[in-house]
Amino acid sequence: MQLGVVGLGRMGGNIAQRLLGNGHSCVVYDKSAEAVAGLARKGATGSASLADLTAKLSAPRAVWLMLPAGQVTEEAVSELGSALQSGDIVIDGGNSFYKDDVRRAKALKGKGIDYVDVGTSGGIWGLERGYCLMIGGDKRTIDHLDPIFAALAPGYGNIPRTAGRDGRDPRPERGYIHCGPCGAGHFVKMVHNGIEYGLMQAYAEGFNILKGAARNGRPQDERYDLDLADIAEVWRRGSVISSWLLDLTAIALAADPKLEGFSGLVEDSGEGRWTVMAAIEEAVPATVLSAALYERFRSREAHSFADRVLSAMRKGFGGHVEPKGP
């Protein structure tokens, strides 16, 4: 299939490369001419603007946006709404707020343009590992785009098959799912990221306790000078708390045992806040996820080793570089 890809940053460029590697064709655009030229050297067709990109696509056209949530994406959707025609498709693969998806889909539907929201998880490792995709939109449109989603998803890999799934949709086992109508994909991804906040906070607090075991305030015979890099490594192997986040923590600690390269100031990208907001709207308790979000706010005033662990994980999976702080 042919796909337009707009936004060639940490994930967008890799998405285009993964599609090219699986036999699809891509027309790409980014405000950075250097990024466009880099993908063109790998087989993509470069473009100088959104208008140029749409002109180089064959009907029915499909354009995947991989841009920061908010105004940048809003402006791109609006411009595409003017440039595309009935039967074309706009795909937002970023981390937009699901309520924005519902509004955009209604606006584009009046022009005959389909809108698809895709919660995309995989970070900077997605080119190699594939992307977990949570998709919202019309079934007919999703089915049309299936070759794109199948190429981006990880596939079955070496994960054991889940018992009892006979007769169910095989796509979730391959790493992508049609969650429901427009907005549903980003809603599921929003909660995914809210859970991610809680998991990361649990690891961070645990390693902070391990680090504190050597403090002078503890009884002499209960002071333990623990090797955190080795503990992270052994937990990766057979432990009930093993995970990709723990893998990334082990990598960071092996390279920088005291994590001195991190300030400890931890940003949040919006999804954690939106998850807590959804919990409030639904009157559903979310004590762990709320506390994890508030801890990120607290980190901007006073930094701990736990905060540096959080920063290390964010850099590991998403390439996020935290500001140095005051």
C-alpha positions in Angstrom: 0.0 0.0 0.0 0.9 3.6 -0.3 0.9 5.9 2.8 1.7 9.5 3.5 3.7 9.9 6.7 3.8 13.4 8.3 6.3 13.9 11.2 9.6 12.1 11.0 10.8 12.4 14.6 11.6 9.7 17.1 8.8 7.4 16.0 7.5 8.8 12.6 10.7 8.2 10.8 11.0 4.6 12.1 7.3 3.9 11.2 8.1 4.9 7.6 11.2 2.8 7.5 9.4 -0.3 8.9 6.7 0.1 6.2 9.3 0.5 3.5 11.1 -2.6 4.7 7.8 -4.5 4.4 7.2 -3.6 0.8 4.9 -0.6 1.2 5.6 2.8 -0.4 5.7 6.1 1.6 5.4 9.7 0.7 6.9 11.6 3.7 6.9 15.2 5.0 8.5 16.9 7.9 9.4 20.5 8.7 13.0 19.3 8.7 14.2 19.0 5.1 17.1 16.9 6.4 14.7 14.4 7.9 12.8 14.1 4.6 16.1 13.7 2.6 17.2 11.0 5.0 14.0 8.9 4.4 14.2 9.6 0.6 17.6 8.0 0.6 16.0 4.9 2.1 13.4 4.6 -0.6 10.6 7.1 0.4 9.3 9.8 -1.8 10.0 13.2 -0.2 7.7 16.2 -0.2 8.1 19.9 0.6 4.7 20.5 2.2 1.5 18.9 3.1 0.0 20.1 -0.1 2.9 18.5 -2.0 2.5 15.3 -0.1 -1.2 15.0 -0.9 -0.5 15.7 -4.6 2.0 12.8 -4.7 -0.5 10.3 -3.2 -2.8 8.2 -5.3 -6.5 8.1 -4.5 -7.9 6.9 -2.2 -5.2 8.7 -0.2 -4.2 7.8 3.4 -2.1 10.1 5.5 -0.6 9.1 8.9 0.2 12.0 11.3 3.0 11.3 13.8 3.0 14.7 15.5 2.9 16.1 19.1 -0.6 16.2 20.6 -2.3 19.6 20.6 -2.1 22.5 18.3 0.5 21.1 15.8 -1.7 18.0 15.1 -4.9 20.2 15.1 -3.4 22.4 12.4 -2.3 19.5 10.3 -5.7 17.8 10.5 -7.4 21.1 9.5 -5.0 21.5 6.5 -5.5 17.9 5.3 -9.2 18.4 5.7 -9.0 21.1 3.0 -6.5 19.3 0.8 -8.0 15.8 0.8 -11.2 14.5 -0.9 -14.1 12.3 -0.2 -12.9 8.7 0.4 -9.5 9.7 1.7 -8.3 8.9 5.2 -6.5 10.8 8.0 -4.8 8.7 10.6 -3.5 10.2 13.8 -0.9 7.9 15.3 0.3 10.4 18.0 -1.0 10.7 21.5 -4.0 13.0 21.0 -6.7 13.4 23.6 -9.5 11.0 22.6 -12.2 13.7 22.8 -10.3 15.6 20.1 -10.6 12.5 17.9 -14.3 12.4 18.3 -14.6 16.1 17.3 -12.2 15.8 14.4 -13.9 12.7 13.0 -17.3 14.4 13.0 -15.8 17.5 11.2 -14.1 15.4 8.5 -17.1 13.1 8.0 -19.0 16.0 6.7 -16.5 16.2 3.8 -16.5 12.4 3.2 -13.0 12.0 4.8 -12.5 9.1 7.2 -10.6 9.6 10.4 -8.7 6.9 12.3 -7.0 7.3 15.7 -4.1 4.9 16.4 -2.6 4.7 19.9 1.0 3.7 19.1 3.3 2.1 21.6 6.8 1.0 20.9 8.9 4.2 21.3 12.3 4.4 19.6 12.5 0.6 19.6 9.5 0.1 17.3 11.5 -0.1 14.0 13.1 -3.4 15.3 10.4 -4.7 17.7 7.3 -3.5 16.0 4.5 -1.3 17.4 1.6 -2.2 19.6 -1.4 -0.5 17.9 -4.7 0.4 19.5 -7.1 1.6 16.7 -10.3 3.5 16.7 -12.5 4.2 13.6 -15.0 2.7 11.1 -14.6 -1.1 10.5 -14.6 -0.7 6.7 -11.7 1.8 6.9 -9.7 -0.2 9.4 -10.1 -3.3 7.2 -8.8 -1.3 4.2 -5.7 -0.2 6.2 -5.1 -3.7 7.6 -1.9 -4.3 5.5 -0.4 -1.1 7.1 -1.2 -2.2 10.6 0.0 -5.7 10.1 3.3 -4.5 8.8 3.8 -2.1 11.8 2.7 -4.6 14.5 5.2 -7.0 16.1 3.5 -10.2 14.9 3.3 -13.3 17.0 7.0 -13.2 17.9 8.2 -15.6 20.6 5.5 -14.8 23.1 3.6 -18.0 24.2 0.0 -18.2 22.8 -2.7 -17.5 25.3 -4.9 -20.5 26.1 -8.6 -20.1 25.4 -8.4 -17.7 22.5 -9.6 -20.1 19.9 -12.2 -18.5 17.6 -11.3 -14.9 18.7 -10.0 -12.1 16.5 -6.3 -13.1 15.8 -5.1 -9.5 15.4 -4.5 -8.8 19.1 -2.1 -11.7 19.3 -0.2 -10.1 16.4 0.0 -6.8 18.3 -2.9 -4.7 17.0 -6.5 -4.3 17.8 -9.6 -2.5 16.5 -10.9 -1.1 19.8 -14.1 0.6 18.6 -15.3 3.8 17.0 -13.3 7.0 16.6 -11.6 7.9 19.9 -11.5 4.4 21.3 -8.0 3.7 20.1 -6.5 6.8 21.9 -8.7 6.1 24.9 -7.2 2.7 25.3 -3.7 4.1 24.7 -4.3 6.8 27.3 -5.1 4.3 30.0 -2.1 2.2 28.8 0.1 5.2 29.5 -1.6 5.9 32.8 -0.7 2.3 33.9 2.8 2.9 32.6 3.1 5.8 35.1 2.2 3.5 37.9 4.5 0.7 36.9 7.4 3.1 36.4 6.8 4.7 39.8 6.8 1.3 41.5 10.2 0.5 40.0 11.5 3.9 40.9 10.4 3.7 44.5 11.7 0.2 44.9 15.2 1.1 43.6 15.2 4.1 45.8 14.6 1.9 48.9 17.4 -0.4 47.8 19.7 2.5 47.4 18.8 3.8 50.9 19.7 0.5 52.5 23.3 1.8 53.1 22.3 5.0 54.9 24.0 5.8 58.2 20.6 6.1 60.0 20.1 2.3 59.7 21.5 -0.1 62.3 25.1 -1.0 61.5 24.4 -4.7 60.9 21.4 -3.8 58.6 23.3 -1.5 56.3 23.5 -3.1 52.8 25.6 -1.6 50.0 23.6 -3.1 47.2 24.6 -3.3 43.5 21.5 -1.9 41.9 22.7 -2.8 38.3 23.1 -6.4 39.3 19.8 -6.5 41.1 18.0 -5.1 38.1 19.8 -7.7 36.0 18.8 -10.7 38.2 15.2 -9.5 38.4 15.0 -9.6 34.6 15.6 -13.4 34.6 12.7 -15.5 35.9 11.4 -12.9 38.3 7.6 -12.2 38.6 8.3 -8.5 38.1 10.3 -8.8 34.9 9.3 -6.4 32.1 10.6 -4.3 29.3 10.6 -1.3 31.7 12.9 -3.3 34.0 15.1 -4.2 31.0 15.5 -0.5 30.3 16.3 0.2 33.9 19.0 -2.5 33.9 20.5 -1.0 30.8 20.6 2.5 32.3 22.1 1.3 35.6 24.8 -0.8 33.9 25.9 2.3 32.0 25.5 4.8 34.8 25.1 3.1 38.3 24.3 6.3 40.1 22.3 7.8 37.2 24.3 11.0 37.5 23.4 11.8 33.9 19.8 12.5 34.9 18.6 15.5 36.8 15.6 13.7 38.3 13.1 16.3 36.9 10.4 14.1 35.3 7.9 15.5 32.7 4.5 14.1 31.9 3.2 13.9 28.4 -0.5 14.4 29.1 -1.9 10.9 29.0 -1.5 10.4 32.8 -3.5 13.5 33.4 -6.2 12.4 30.9 -6.4 9.0 32.5 -7.0 10.5 36.0 -9.6 12.9 34.4 -11.4 9.9 32.9 -11.4 8.1 36.2 -13.0 11.1 37.8 -15.6 11.3 35.1 -16.4 7.6 35.6 -16.2 7.8 39.4 -13.7 4.9 39.2 -10.9 4.9 41.9 -7.3 5.2 40.5 -5.2 5.7 43.6 -2.0 4.3 42.2 -2.1 6.1 38.9 -3.1 9.4 40.5 -0.2 9.2 43.0 2.2 8.4 40.2 1.1 11.5 38.3 1.5 13.7 41.4 4.9 12.3 42.0 6.0 13.6 38.6 4.7 17.0 39.6 6.6 16.8 42.9 9.8 15.9 41.1 9.9 19.4 39.5 10.5 20.8 43.0 12.8 18.3 44.7 14.7 15.5 42.9 15.4 12.0 44.3 17.2 8.9 43.0 13.8 7.5 42.3 13.2 10.4 39.9 16.4 9.7 38.1 15.3 6.1 37.7 12.1 7.4 36.1 14.0 9.7 33.8 16.2 6.8 32.8 13.2 4.7 31.8 11.6 7.5 29.8 14.8 8.0 27.9 15.1 4.3 27.4 11.7 3.6 25.7 10.9 7.0 24.2 14.2 8.9 23.8 12.8 11.6 26.2 15.5 14.0 27.5 14.3 15.8 30.6 15.0 19.4 31.1 17.8 20.1 33.6 15.5 22.1 35.9 16.3 25.1 38.1 
